[in-house]
Amino acid sequence: MKFPLTITVLLLGVIGNAWADESGIAIGQARQASLALGKTLKQELVSAMKRGGPVEAISVCNLKAMPLTEQISTETGWQVARTSLKVRNPANSPDDWERHQLQQFQARLDAGESMASLEAATTEQRDGKSVQRFMKAIPVQGPCLVCHGTELAPAVAQKLDSLYPNDQARGYQLGELRGAFTLERVISGE
Ligand code: HEC
């Protein structure tokens, strides 16, 4: 699974060089990294569910994401995480900017914008450093419903209950906004 992601991120560098400014290149990388990660995670989940069933696959949404995001971070300098207005793992809770953007994503979706166009970017000052941030919406797709839908298999529900006693990430329908990839990188500082 490492190979396609590496190719994608490498390609970005090439495409990025044609772009005008450095910040635009970085946003392009962040966008492509989000797309690559979304695709790879979905593939990993589907194959893990085929291999060992959904209960076995529960760790994939969490554990598999880590090496992938580390790889992206090494290749692009962007730190990647996931967040949502309704989190399963409280460690993924949004900060103020992320919460606001997630609310905007929902409002934009309700107003007829496509899921694929839901992105946000900003640069903020933090501890004397400039930090560039980027978010990209994550839709609920078919395989996600096994663990985030309305009718979970009892064994899945039981396992999730034991791992995530405050789970809010259930009851989703196909095509809804699940959350977002959230990326950041330090661009300057002393
Ligand atoms: C086999 C069960 C399973 C499937 C299938 C699954 N997830 Fe998850 N998902 C989880 C678990 C478990 C977590 C908590 C991970 C953690 O501890 O960080 C999670 C967390 C997330 C988060 C992070 C925010 C949060 O709620 O903590 C997002 C976003 C997410 N999933 C999206 C998806 C999407 C999109 C799909 C479909 C492509 C999907 N998941 C399919 C089990 C699953």
Residues whose N, C-alpha, C, O or C-beta is under 5 A from the ligand:
A	BS01	HEC	K42 L45 P54 A57 I58 C61 N62 R82 T83 S84 K86 V87 R88 N89 N92 I138 P139 Q141 P143 C144 V146 C147 A169 R178 G179 A180
